[in-house]
Amino acid sequence: MDLSGNKELLDRYLVAFFASRTAPPEALDLAKRWAHEIAQTDKIVISGFHSPIERAVLDILLANGCSVVVALGRSLYRKIPTHLQAAYDSNRVLFVSFRDHSRPSFSNSQIRNWLTADLASEVVFAPFDNSSQLSSLHYSIAHSSKPCRMLEL
């Protein structure tokens, strides 16, 4: 595991957040509401922040001054993305890479998701349909001892 940024964030209470790229319409509003709620706590959200809903959550967290852990499905960035630079400079971001591959892939994203969930103390999912790639991850975690929930109305 390669790290860049505030490594102390891994010692805090981590909440993994996952959202499908093809989520039902209500998922975005539920995720935004959850992001505003979690921003009022001292919990740290860890996610790939890759899907549109995950990006919306990231924007809310950063706008509220929260720290985040960005789990990459590729090697660490050579250059920090512009939208994360200010948070990185103020020590509010940690990048975690589980693979030393320069390009993201399906298998890398699957590994990232499973290891992200493993690092977290609890896991939260935005609603997704049964055909989502997140189904097996959700099923496995929901049947384990780790706290896991799906956002609901």
N, CA and C atoms as an extended XYZ file, in Angstrom:
459
Properties=species:S:1:pos:R:3:atomname:S:1:resname:S:1:resid:I:1 pbc="F F F"
N         0.865       -1.173        0.000 N   MET     1
C         0.000        0.000        0.000 CA  MET     1
C         0.908        1.232        0.000 C   MET     1
N         0.684        2.110       -0.973 N   ASP     2
C         1.435        3.356       -1.063 CA  ASP     2
C         0.564        4.503       -0.584 C   ASP     2
N         1.173        5.449        0.122 N   LEU     3
C         0.442        6.562        0.717 CA  LEU     3
C         1.076        7.892        0.335 C   LEU     3
N         0.235        8.917        0.194 N   SER     4
C         0.714       10.273       -0.037 CA  SER     4
C        -0.276       11.227        0.619 C   SER     4
N         0.228       12.051        1.519 N   GLY     5
C        -0.641       12.995        2.214 CA  GLY     5
C        -0.609       12.769        3.707 C   GLY     5
N        -1.701       13.092        4.372 N   ASN     6
C        -1.793       13.005        5.825 CA  ASN     6
C        -2.053       11.567        6.274 C   ASN     6
N        -0.991       10.850        6.590 N   LYS     7
C        -1.088        9.440        6.983 CA  LYS     7
C        -1.834        9.247        8.303 C   LYS     7
N        -1.898       10.270        9.127 N   GLU     8
C        -2.601       10.171       10.406 CA  GLU     8
C        -4.102        9.947       10.232 C   GLU     8
N        -4.625       10.245        9.051 N   LEU     9
C        -6.059       10.031        8.809 CA  LEU     9
C        -6.430        8.559        8.924 C   LEU     9
N        -5.482        7.668        8.658 N   LEU    10
C        -5.764        6.224        8.773 CA  LEU    10
C        -5.994        5.798       10.218 C   LEU    10
N        -5.570        6.621       11.173 N   ASP    11
C        -5.753        6.301       12.587 CA  ASP    11
C        -7.100        6.782       13.123 C   ASP    11
N        -7.851        7.473       12.302 N   ARG    12
C        -9.150        7.994       12.702 CA  ARG    12
C       -10.244        6.995       12.334 C   ARG    12
N       -11.481        7.293       12.734 N   TYR    13
C       -12.622        6.433       12.424 CA  TYR    13
C       -12.964        6.615       10.951 C   TYR    13
N       -12.787        5.558       10.161 N   LEU    14
C       -13.011        5.614        8.720 CA  LEU    14
C       -14.367        5.027        8.344 C   LEU    14
N       -15.076        5.766        7.486 N   VAL    15
C       -16.338        5.294        6.934 CA  VAL    15
C       -16.151        5.161        5.427 C   VAL    15
N       -16.246        3.936        4.932 N   ALA    16
C       -16.150        3.719        3.487 CA  ALA    16
C       -17.482        4.079        2.852 C   ALA    16
N       -17.413        4.787        1.716 N   PHE    17
C       -18.623        5.146        0.997 CA  PHE    17
C       -18.516        4.654       -0.439 C   PHE    17
N       -19.568        3.954       -0.879 N   PHE    18
C       -19.609        3.415       -2.243 CA  PHE    18
C       -20.909        3.811       -2.923 C   PHE    18
N       -20.794        4.189       -4.195 N   ALA    19
C       -21.964        4.504       -5.010 CA  ALA    19
C       -21.700        4.006       -6.424 C   ALA    19
N       -22.704        3.406       -7.002 N   SER    20
C       -22.595        2.864       -8.354 CA  SER    20
C       -22.585        3.983       -9.392 C   SER    20
N       -21.908        3.723      -10.492 N   ARG    21
C       -21.937        4.680      -11.609 CA  ARG    21
C       -23.332        4.765      -12.214 C   ARG    21
N       -24.111        3.703      -12.080 N   THR    22
C       -25.466        3.659      -12.626 CA  THR    22
C       -26.450        3.464      -11.474 C   THR    22
N       -26.634        4.521      -10.711 N   ALA    23
C       -27.493        4.453       -9.528 CA  ALA    23
C       -28.895        4.947       -9.853 C   ALA    23
N       -29.889        4.530       -9.063 N   PRO    24
C       -31.247        5.047       -9.256 CA  PRO    24
C       -31.289        6.549       -8.947 C   PRO    24
N       -32.276        7.260       -9.481 N   PRO    25
C       -32.330        8.718       -9.343 CA  PRO    25
C       -32.287        9.231       -7.905 C   PRO    25
N       -32.915        8.531       -6.982 N   GLU    26
C       -32.964        9.018       -5.597 CA  GLU    26
C       -31.621        8.903       -4.876 C   GLU    26
N       -30.695        8.141       -5.407 N   ALA    27
C       -29.413        7.909       -4.743 CA  ALA    27
C       -28.610        9.191       -4.559 C   ALA    27
N       -28.635       10.079       -5.523 N   LEU    28
C       -27.864       11.317       -5.422 CA  LEU    28
C       -28.341       12.177       -4.257 C   LEU    28
N       -29.641       12.366       -4.132 N   ASP    29
C       -30.169       13.184       -3.035 CA  ASP    29
C       -29.869       12.548       -1.684 C   ASP    29
N       -30.016       11.235       -1.595 N   LEU    30
C       -29.709       10.540       -0.339 CA  LEU    30
C       -28.232       10.698        0.016 C   LEU    30
N       -27.365       10.566       -0.964 N   ALA    31
C       -25.924       10.678       -0.724 CA  ALA    31
C       -25.540       12.099       -0.312 C   ALA    31
N       -26.137       13.079       -0.947 N   LYS    32
C       -25.841       14.467       -0.581 CA  LYS    32
C       -26.283       14.756        0.854 C   LYS    32
N       -27.465       14.283        1.202 N   ARG    33
C       -27.954       14.472        2.573 CA  ARG    33
C       -27.013       13.796        3.572 C   ARG    33
N       -26.587       12.570        3.242 N   TRP    34
C       -25.657       11.844        4.115 CA  TRP    34
C       -24.330       12.595        4.237 C   TRP    34
N       -23.832       13.133        3.126 N   ALA    35
C       -22.557       13.859        3.145 CA  ALA    35
C       -22.634       15.069        4.075 C   ALA    35
N       -23.751       15.786        4.034 N   HIS    36
C       -23.906       16.931        4.939 CA  HIS    36
C       -23.946       16.475        6.390 C   HIS    36
N       -24.580       15.329        6.652 N   GLU    37
C       -24.643       14.792        8.023 CA  GLU    37
C       -23.267       14.359        8.501 C   GLU    37
N       -22.542       13.612        7.673 N   ILE    38
C       -21.227       13.083        8.081 CA  ILE    38
C       -20.217       14.219        8.223 C   ILE    38
N       -20.430       15.303        7.471 N   ALA    39
C       -19.526       16.464        7.561 CA  ALA    39
C       -19.596       17.129        8.930 C   ALA    39
N       -20.664       16.870        9.673 N   GLN    40
C       -20.823       17.449       11.015 CA  GLN    40
C       -20.197       16.577       12.102 C   GLN    40
N       -19.550       15.482       11.702 N   THR    41
C       -18.914       14.574       12.655 CA  THR    41
C       -17.397       14.648       12.483 C   THR    41
N       -16.684       13.882       13.292 N   ASP    42
C       -15.224       13.814       13.143 CA  ASP    42
C       -14.792       12.563       12.375 C   ASP    42
N       -15.749       11.884       11.757 N   LYS    43
C       -15.436       10.690       10.971 CA  LYS    43
C       -14.785       11.081        9.650 C   LYS    43
N       -13.952       10.196        9.129 N   ILE    44
C       -13.250       10.412        7.871 CA  ILE    44
C       -13.846        9.477        6.821 C   ILE    44
N       -14.232       10.035        5.684 N   VAL    45
C       -14.775        9.220        4.598 CA  VAL    45
C       -13.632        8.744        3.714 C   VAL    45
N       -13.626        7.443        3.451 N   ILE    46
C       -12.675        6.841        2.526 CA  ILE    46
C       -13.477        6.293        1.349 C   ILE    46
N       -13.043        6.620        0.151 N   SER    47
C       -13.763        6.213       -1.053 CA  SER    47
C       -12.845        6.391       -2.251 C   SER    47
N       -13.228        5.787       -3.343 N   GLY    48
C       -12.519        6.039       -4.586 CA  GLY    48
C       -12.914        7.390       -5.159 C   GLY    48
N       -14.070        7.911       -4.731 N   PHE    49
C       -14.608        9.173       -5.228 CA  PHE    49
C       -14.559        9.197       -6.754 C   PHE    49
N       -14.993        8.075       -7.332 N   HIS    50
C       -14.886        7.896       -8.776 CA  HIS    50
C       -16.222        8.087       -9.494 C   HIS    50
N       -17.294        7.542       -8.935 N   SER    51
C       -18.606        7.663       -9.581 CA  SER    51
C       -19.124        9.099       -9.417 C   SER    51
N       -20.086        9.503      -10.230 N   PRO    52
C       -20.643       10.858      -10.089 CA  PRO    52
C       -21.190       11.146       -8.684 C   PRO    52
N       -21.831       10.181       -8.067 N   ILE    53
C       -22.366       10.387       -6.710 CA  ILE    53
C       -21.228       10.511       -5.707 C   ILE    53
N       -20.216        9.679       -5.836 N   GLU    54
C       -19.059        9.781       -4.932 CA  GLU    54
C       -18.374       11.134       -5.085 C   GLU    54
N       -18.308       11.644       -6.303 N   ARG    55
C       -17.706       12.970       -6.528 CA  ARG    55
C       -18.541       14.070       -5.881 C   ARG    55
N       -19.865       13.940       -5.942 N   ALA    56
C       -20.737       14.923       -5.294 CA  ALA    56
C       -20.513       14.919       -3.784 C   ALA    56
N       -20.365       13.732       -3.210 N   VAL    57
C       -20.078       13.605       -1.779 CA  VAL    57
C       -18.730       14.252       -1.465 C   VAL    57
N       -17.724       13.993       -2.283 N   LEU    58
C       -16.403       14.595       -2.085 CA  LEU    58
C       -16.500       16.114       -2.088 C   LEU    58
N       -17.220       16.674       -3.037 N   ASP    59
C       -17.358       18.131       -3.119 CA  ASP    59
C       -17.970       18.704       -1.845 C   ASP    59
N       -18.977       18.040       -1.320 N   ILE    60
C       -19.627       18.501       -0.083 CA  ILE    60
C       -18.662       18.416        1.093 C   ILE    60
N       -17.954       17.300        1.192 N   LEU    61
C       -17.014       17.130        2.299 CA  LEU    61
C       -15.911       18.183        2.254 C   LEU    61
N       -15.332       18.388        1.086 N   LEU    62
C       -14.257       19.377        0.962 CA  LEU    62
C       -14.771       20.786        1.226 C   LEU    62
N       -15.966       21.110        0.747 N   ALA    63
C       -16.542       22.433        0.972 CA  ALA    63
C       -16.803       22.697        2.457 C   ALA    63
N       -17.002       21.628        3.226 N   ASN    64
C       -17.235       21.743        4.663 CA  ASN    64
C       -15.959       21.603        5.481 C   ASN    64
N       -14.810       21.587        4.820 N   GLY    65
C       -13.528       21.530        5.520 CA  GLY    65
C       -13.162       20.172        6.071 C   GLY    65
N       -13.812       19.123        5.595 N   CYS    66
C       -13.545       17.768        6.082 CA  CYS    66
C       -12.288       17.191        5.439 C   CYS    66
N       -11.693       16.264        6.144 N   SER    67
C       -10.581       15.484        5.600 CA  SER    67
C       -11.143       14.235        4.944 C   SER    67
N       -10.438       13.716        3.940 N   VAL    68
C       -10.876       12.515        3.230 CA  VAL    68
C        -9.680       11.635        2.903 C   VAL    68
N        -9.971       10.354        2.714 N   VAL    69
C        -8.987        9.406        2.206 CA  VAL    69
C        -9.464        8.976        0.826 C   VAL    69
N        -8.630        9.221       -0.170 N   VAL    70
C        -8.962        8.884       -1.550 CA  VAL    70
C        -8.246        7.581       -1.898 C   VAL    70
N        -9.030        6.533       -2.098 N   ALA    71
C        -8.493        5.217       -2.438 CA  ALA    71
C        -8.436        5.103       -3.956 C   ALA    71
N        -7.256        4.914       -4.468 N   LEU    72
C        -7.054        4.884       -5.918 CA  LEU    72
C        -7.035        3.456       -6.445 C   LEU    72
N        -7.570        3.284       -7.627 N   GLY    73
C        -7.513        1.997       -8.318 CA  GLY    73
C        -6.345        1.978       -9.287 C   GLY    73
N        -5.305        2.681       -8.948 N   ARG    74
C        -4.114        2.841       -9.783 CA  ARG    74
C        -2.967        3.280       -8.879 C   ARG    74
N        -1.819        3.571       -9.444 N   SER    75
C        -0.697        4.056       -8.647 CA  SER    75
C        -0.967        5.490       -8.190 C   SER    75
N        -0.162        5.956       -7.251 N   LEU    76
C        -0.323        7.313       -6.739 CA  LEU    76
C        -0.163        8.338       -7.851 C   LEU    76
N        -0.838        9.456       -7.693 N   TYR    77
C        -0.729       10.542       -8.662 CA  TYR    77
C         0.685       11.108       -8.674 C   TYR    77
N         1.172       11.434       -9.839 N   ARG    78
C         2.432       12.172       -9.947 CA  ARG    78
C         2.184       13.648       -9.664 C   ARG    78
N         1.004       14.115      -10.073 N   LYS    79
C         0.595       15.500       -9.834 CA  LYS    79
C        -0.783       15.459       -9.183 C   LYS    79
N        -0.943       16.188       -8.104 N   ILE    80
C        -2.216       16.209       -7.377 CA  ILE    80
C        -3.281       16.861       -8.268 C   ILE    80
N        -4.461       16.230       -8.411 N   PRO    81
C        -5.531       16.844       -9.204 CA  PRO    81
C        -5.891       18.234       -8.658 C   PRO    81
N        -6.175       19.134       -9.554 N   THR    82
C        -6.434       20.531       -9.209 CA  THR    82
C        -7.510       20.676       -8.133 C   THR    82
N        -8.601       19.922       -8.255 N   HIS    83
C        -9.708       20.078       -7.305 CA  HIS    83
C        -9.374       19.564       -5.905 C   HIS    83
N        -8.252       18.858       -5.756 N   LEU    84
C        -7.840       18.342       -4.446 CA  LEU    84
C        -6.602       19.051       -3.902 C   LEU    84
N        -6.004       19.915       -4.690 N   GLN    85
C        -4.731       20.532       -4.309 CA  GLN    85
C        -4.820       21.337       -3.011 C   GLN    85
N        -5.830       22.192       -2.866 N   ALA    86
C        -5.944       23.021       -1.665 CA  ALA    86
C        -6.115       22.158       -0.411 C   ALA    86
N        -6.957       21.137       -0.497 N   ALA    87
C        -7.152       20.236        0.650 CA  ALA    87
C        -5.867       19.462        0.954 C   ALA    87
N        -5.167       19.051       -0.091 N   TYR    88
C        -3.897       18.341        0.091 CA  TYR    88
C        -2.873       19.261        0.767 C   TYR    88
N        -2.798       20.496        0.307 N   ASP    89
C        -1.856       21.463        0.878 CA  ASP    89
C        -2.168       21.777        2.336 C   ASP    89
N        -3.457       21.693        2.715 N   SER    90
C        -3.838       21.958        4.105 CA  SER    90
C        -3.914       20.677        4.941 C   SER    90
N        -3.328       19.596        4.416 N   ASN    91
C        -3.174       18.339        5.164 CA  ASN    91
C        -4.502       17.652        5.471 C   ASN    91
N        -5.495       17.795        4.557 N   ARG    92
C        -6.815       17.189        4.753 CA  ARG    92
C        -7.071       16.015        3.821 C   ARG    92
N        -6.048       15.568        3.088 N   VAL    93
C        -6.226       14.469        2.138 CA  VAL    93
C        -5.103       13.458        2.298 C   VAL    93
N        -5.510       12.197        2.190 N   LEU    94
C        -4.547       11.100        2.073 CA  LEU    94
C        -4.920       10.301        0.839 C   LEU    94
N        -3.965       10.076       -0.026 N   PHE    95
C        -4.157        9.203       -1.183 CA  PHE    95
C        -3.592        7.836       -0.825 C   PHE    95
N        -4.374        6.794       -1.099 N   VAL    96
C        -3.969        5.421       -0.843 CA  VAL    96
C        -4.018        4.673       -2.167 C   VAL    96
N        -2.933        4.013       -2.489 N   SER    97
C        -2.894        3.195       -3.701 CA  SER    97
C        -2.593        1.759       -3.303 C   SER    97
N        -3.417        0.855       -3.808 N   PHE    98
C        -3.249       -0.558       -3.502 CA  PHE    98
C        -2.536       -1.308       -4.608 C   PHE    98
N        -2.398       -0.665       -5.760 N   ARG    99
C        -1.783       -1.316       -6.925 CA  ARG    99
C        -0.779       -0.365       -7.555 C   ARG    99
N         0.279       -0.907       -8.098 N   ASP   100
C         1.295       -0.095       -8.754 CA  ASP   100
C         1.101       -0.123      -10.267 C   ASP   100
N        -0.119        0.163      -10.694 N   HIS   101
C        -0.441        0.235      -12.123 CA  HIS   101
C        -0.812        1.672      -12.440 C   HIS   101
N        -0.328        2.178      -13.557 N   SER   102
C        -0.578        3.581      -13.870 CA  SER   102
C        -1.989        3.826      -14.396 C   SER   102
N        -2.653        2.792      -14.886 N   ARG   103
C        -3.998        2.969      -15.422 CA  ARG   103
C        -5.023        2.204      -14.595 C   ARG   103
N        -6.178        2.838      -14.378 N   PRO   104
C        -7.235        2.107      -13.679 CA  PRO   104
C        -7.809        1.009      -14.579 C   PRO   104
N        -8.331       -0.026      -13.964 N   SER   105
C        -8.965       -1.116      -14.699 CA  SER   105
C       -10.078       -1.686      -13.830 C   SER   105
N       -10.887       -2.565      -14.421 N   PHE   106
C       -11.960       -3.196      -13.657 CA  PHE   106
C       -11.397       -3.970      -12.461 C   PHE   106
N       -10.379       -4.777      -12.686 N   SER   107
C        -9.824       -5.572      -11.581 CA  SER   107
C        -9.200       -4.674      -10.516 C   SER   107
N        -8.544       -3.603      -10.939 N   ASN   108
C        -7.969       -2.675       -9.957 CA  ASN   108
C        -9.065       -2.006       -9.126 C   ASN   108
N       -10.181       -1.661       -9.765 N   SER   109
C       -11.260       -1.018       -9.023 CA  SER   109
C       -11.901       -1.993       -8.033 C   SER   109
N       -12.001       -3.248       -8.418 N   GLN   110
C       -12.542       -4.255       -7.502 CA  GLN   110
C       -11.630       -4.442       -6.294 C   GLN   110
N       -10.340       -4.530       -6.537 N   ILE   111
C        -9.368       -4.653       -5.441 CA  ILE   111
C        -9.440       -3.425       -4.550 C   ILE   111
N        -9.493       -2.238       -5.178 N   ARG   112
C        -9.602       -0.990       -4.407 CA  ARG   112
C       -10.839       -1.021       -3.514 C   ARG   112
N       -11.982       -1.416       -4.052 N   ASN   113
C       -13.217       -1.417       -3.264 CA  ASN   113
C       -13.134       -2.366       -2.078 C   ASN   113
N       -12.654       -3.570       -2.290 N   TRP   114
C       -12.561       -4.546       -1.207 CA  TRP   114
C       -11.573       -4.098       -0.136 C   TRP   114
N       -10.431       -3.551       -0.533 N   LEU   115
C        -9.448       -3.112        0.453 CA  LEU   115
C        -9.885       -1.830        1.157 C   LEU   115
N       -10.610       -0.982        0.450 N   THR   116
C       -11.169        0.220        1.078 CA  THR   116
C       -12.147       -0.186        2.174 C   THR   116
N       -13.036       -1.108        1.870 N   ALA   117
C       -13.988       -1.594        2.868 CA  ALA   117
C       -13.264       -2.234        4.048 C   ALA   117
N       -12.179       -2.933        3.768 N   ASP   118
C       -11.406       -3.582        4.822 CA  ASP   118
C       -10.768       -2.565        5.770 C   ASP   118
N       -10.314       -1.438        5.247 N   LEU   119
C        -9.688       -0.396        6.073 CA  LEU   119
C       -10.697        0.327        6.958 C   LEU   119
N       -11.940        0.369        6.527 N   ALA   120
C       -12.959        1.168        7.206 CA  ALA   120
C       -13.527        0.475        8.442 C   ALA   120
N       -14.015        1.303        9.361 N   SER   121
C       -14.700        0.796       10.550 CA  SER   121
C       -16.166        0.491       10.257 C   SER   121
N       -16.729        1.195        9.284 N   GLU   122
C       -18.101        0.939        8.842 CA  GLU   122
C       -18.186        1.250        7.352 C   GLU   122
N       -19.226        0.716        6.713 N   VAL   123
C       -19.385        0.870        5.265 CA  VAL   123
C       -20.792        1.363        4.961 C   VAL   123
N       -20.875        2.358        4.081 N   VAL   124
C       -22.155        2.937        3.673 CA  VAL   124
C       -22.245        2.863        2.152 C   VAL   124
N       -23.411        2.432        1.669 N   PHE   125
C       -23.668        2.340        0.232 CA  PHE   125
C       -24.805        3.265       -0.139 C   PHE   125
N       -24.669        3.962       -1.255 N   ALA   126
C       -25.814        4.630       -1.862 CA  ALA   126
C       -26.625        3.533       -2.547 C   ALA   126
N       -27.929        3.710       -2.691 N   PRO   127
C       -28.731        2.673       -3.351 CA  PRO   127
C       -28.186        2.340       -4.746 C   PRO   127
N       -28.279        1.062       -5.097 N   PHE   128
C       -27.860        0.605       -6.424 CA  PHE   128
C       -28.776       -0.526       -6.846 C   PHE   128
N       -28.820       -0.801       -8.149 N   ASP   129
C       -29.676       -1.896       -8.604 CA  ASP   129
C       -28.910       -3.217       -8.507 C   ASP   129
N       -29.634       -4.308       -8.604 N   ASN   130
C       -29.052       -5.639       -8.389 CA  ASN   130
C       -27.961       -6.010       -9.382 C   ASN   130
N       -27.916       -5.344      -10.522 N   SER   131
C       -26.894       -5.669      -11.513 CA  SER   131
C       -25.576       -4.925      -11.274 C   SER   131
N       -25.523       -4.107      -10.241 N   SER   132
C       -24.328       -3.318       -9.954 CA  SER   132
C       -23.144       -4.201       -9.562 C   SER   132
N       -21.966       -3.735       -9.901 N   GLN   133
C       -20.728       -4.409       -9.490 CA  GLN   133
C       -20.576       -4.391       -7.967 C   GLN   133
N       -21.303       -3.492       -7.295 N   LEU   134
C       -21.208       -3.377       -5.840 CA  LEU   134
C       -22.013       -4.455       -5.104 C   LEU   134
N       -22.837       -5.205       -5.820 N   SER   135
C       -23.719       -6.183       -5.170 CA  SER   135
C       -22.969       -7.206       -4.330 C   SER   135
N       -21.926       -7.782       -4.870 N   SER   136
C       -21.207       -8.824       -4.117 CA  SER   136
C       -20.461       -8.228       -2.921 C   SER   136
N       -19.922       -7.036       -3.088 N   LEU   137
C       -19.253       -6.367       -1.966 CA  LEU   137
C       -20.261       -6.092       -0.855 C   LEU   137
N       -21.406       -5.533       -1.215 N   HIS   138
C       -22.433       -5.240       -0.229 CA  HIS   138
C       -22.906       -6.514        0.476 C   HIS   138
N       -23.168       -7.554       -0.292 N   TYR   139
C       -23.637       -8.817        0.292 CA  TYR   139
C       -22.630       -9.356        1.305 C   TYR   139
N       -21.371       -9.372        0.932 N   SER   140
C       -20.328       -9.916        1.819 CA  SER   140
C       -20.185       -9.109        3.097 C   SER   140
N       -20.175       -7.795        2.968 N   ILE   141
C       -20.000       -6.963        4.161 CA  ILE   141
C       -21.245       -6.997        5.033 C   ILE   141
N       -22.416       -6.994        4.407 N   ALA   142
C       -23.666       -7.035        5.174 CA  ALA   142
C       -23.788       -8.325        5.982 C   ALA   142
N       -23.114       -9.381        5.552 N   HIS   143
C       -23.145      -10.656        6.266 CA  HIS   143
C       -21.884      -10.877        7.096 C   HIS   143
N       -21.184       -9.810        7.398 N   SER   144
C       -20.007       -9.894        8.254 CA  SER   144
C       -20.308       -9.129        9.545 C   SER   144
N       -19.324       -9.007       10.401 N   SER   145
C       -19.529       -8.298       11.663 CA  SER   145
C       -19.305       -6.784       11.526 C   SER   145
N       -18.854       -6.335       10.356 N   LYS   146
C       -18.598       -4.903       10.148 CA  LYS   146
C       -19.923       -4.168        9.949 C   LYS   146
N       -20.119       -3.039       10.625 N   PRO   147
C       -21.330       -2.259       10.394 CA  PRO   147
C       -21.443       -1.844        8.927 C   PRO   147
N       -22.627       -2.075        8.363 N   CYS   148
C       -22.856       -1.819        6.949 CA  CYS   148
C       -24.296       -1.377        6.772 C   CYS   148
N       -24.500       -0.332        5.967 N   ARG   149
C       -25.879        0.086        5.709 CA  ARG   149
C       -26.018        0.694        4.325 C   ARG   149
N       -27.237        0.634        3.848 N   MET   150
C       -27.623        1.241        2.581 CA  MET   150
C       -28.401        2.509        2.932 C   MET   150
N       -28.090        3.616        2.279 N   LEU   151
C       -28.834        4.849        2.518 CA  LEU   151
C       -30.281        4.652        2.093 C   LEU   151
N       -31.200        5.136        2.918 N   GLU   152
C       -32.627        4.993        2.657 CA  GLU   152
C       -33.337        6.301        2.906 C   GLU   152
N       -34.527        6.429        2.330 N   LEU   153
C       -35.357        7.623        2.531 CA  LEU   153
C       -35.779        7.747        3.987 C   LEU   153
